[in-house]
Structure formats: C-alpha cells, structure tokens
Amino acid sequence: MDTTRRFFGIVVMAVMLVAVMPETTKSQCAMCSLTAENATENGNSQGKGLNKGILFLLAIPYLAALGVGILWYKKYRSKKTVDVDDDPIVLN
C-alpha cells in the first residue's frame, strides 16, 4: 500500500510540475530550425526530411512501450486457477 501511495504521489507531483511551467521550449536547435525554415521557403525538401526524421525518432519509444505492454498483457491476461475440494482458487 505504501508503494502505491508513493507512486501516485510522484505522478501527481510530476503533473503539477509540468502544469506550472510557463515557458514553452523549442524542439530543435537554432541551426536545425533555421535550416528547416530556409529549406521550406526555397522549395527544398530538406525541411520535410528533417521533420520526418524527428517524427520517426519520436515514434520509436512509443512503439517500444507498446510492444512491452502487449507482451505483458499476453503473459498475465489469463488467471490460473486450481480446484481444491471442488472450489476454484485463483493463483494470481
């Protein structure tokens, strides 16, 4: 019980910290954003490739977490029971 309270406390503190932060941040360095802006103004495709690369790098952690979640779900989705004196006992 103490572990779950501590976990939820940390989650609440993290959400509050993110909600209080007033400033926005830029996701690209100054050189990358300047290159992307100039490329799109001149009709080059470098800016599109840069944005696709950023989206690709962003998607990989989410796909990895999804894969771990699916494996975890498949492993623990079925409940194991044992019949003792005609009464089922749930093991997990």
NORVENCOR-V596222 format. One record per residue. N is the residue number from 1. RES is the residue in one small letter. PSI is psi in whole degrees, -180 to 180 (999 if undefined). D_LAST is the distance of its C-alpha to the last C-alpha in Angstrom with 2 decimals. Layout:
# NORVENCOR-V596222
N,RES,PSI,D_LAST + N,RES,PSI,D_LAST
This chain:
# NORVENCOR-V596222
1,m,-39,17.61 + 2,d,-35,20.59 + 3,t,-41,19.15 + 4,t,-38,18.42 + 5,r,-40,21.90 + 6,r,-42,23.48 + 7,f,-49,21.97 + 8,f,-33,23.19 + 9,g,-42,26.45 + 10,i,-41,27.02 + 11,v,-44,26.36 + 12,v,-42,28.77 + 13,m,-40,31.34 + 14,a,-42,31.21 + 15,v,-42,31.74 + 16,m,-39,34.56 + 17,l,-42,36.15 + 18,v,-38,36.20 + 19,a,-29,37.57 + 20,v,-22,40.35 + 21,m,114,41.65 + 22,p,-28,44.86 + 23,e,146,46.09 + 24,t,156,45.12 + 25,t,156,44.80 + 26,k,141,46.11 + 27,s,-8,43.86 + 28,q,154,46.71 + 29,c,167,49.18 + 30,a,-39,52.76 + 31,m,-41,53.98 + 32,c,-43,51.32 + 33,s,-36,51.81 + 34,l,-42,55.61 + 35,t,-43,55.38 + 36,a,-41,53.19 + 37,e,-45,55.57 + 38,n,-36,58.67 + 39,a,-41,57.24 + 40,t,-30,56.39 + 41,e,-36,59.80 + 42,n,-1,61.67 + 43,g,8,59.74 + 44,n,162,58.01 + 45,s,9,54.50 + 46,q,-38,53.41 + 47,g,-38,51.87 + 48,k,-41,49.81 + 49,g,-38,48.58 + 50,l,-43,47.71 + 51,n,-38,45.72 + 52,k,-38,43.89 + 53,g,-40,43.07 + 54,i,-43,41.68 + 55,l,-36,39.49 + 56,f,-46,38.29 + 57,l,-30,37.39 + 58,l,-34,35.62 + 59,a,-28,33.51 + 60,i,-47,32.16 + 61,p,-36,29.67 + 62,y,-39,28.32 + 63,l,-38,27.96 + 64,a,-43,26.19 + 65,a,-38,23.68 + 66,l,-43,23.25 + 67,g,-44,22.67 + 68,v,-40,19.98 + 69,g,-41,18.28 + 70,i,-43,18.55 + 71,l,-42,17.19 + 72,w,-43,14.13 + 73,y,-45,13.65 + 74,k,-33,14.27 + 75,k,-39,11.87 + 76,y,13,8.70 + 77,r,-32,10.13 + 78,s,138,9.11 + 79,k,135,6.22 + 80,k,129,6.49 + 81,t,154,8.20 + 82,v,134,10.77 + 83,d,119,14.02 + 84,v,117,15.61 + 85,d,45,19.00 + 86,d,18,18.51 + 87,d,122,15.63 + 88,p,137,12.28 + 89,i,126,9.28 + 90,v,126,5.82 + 91,l,-24,3.80 + 92,n,999,0.00
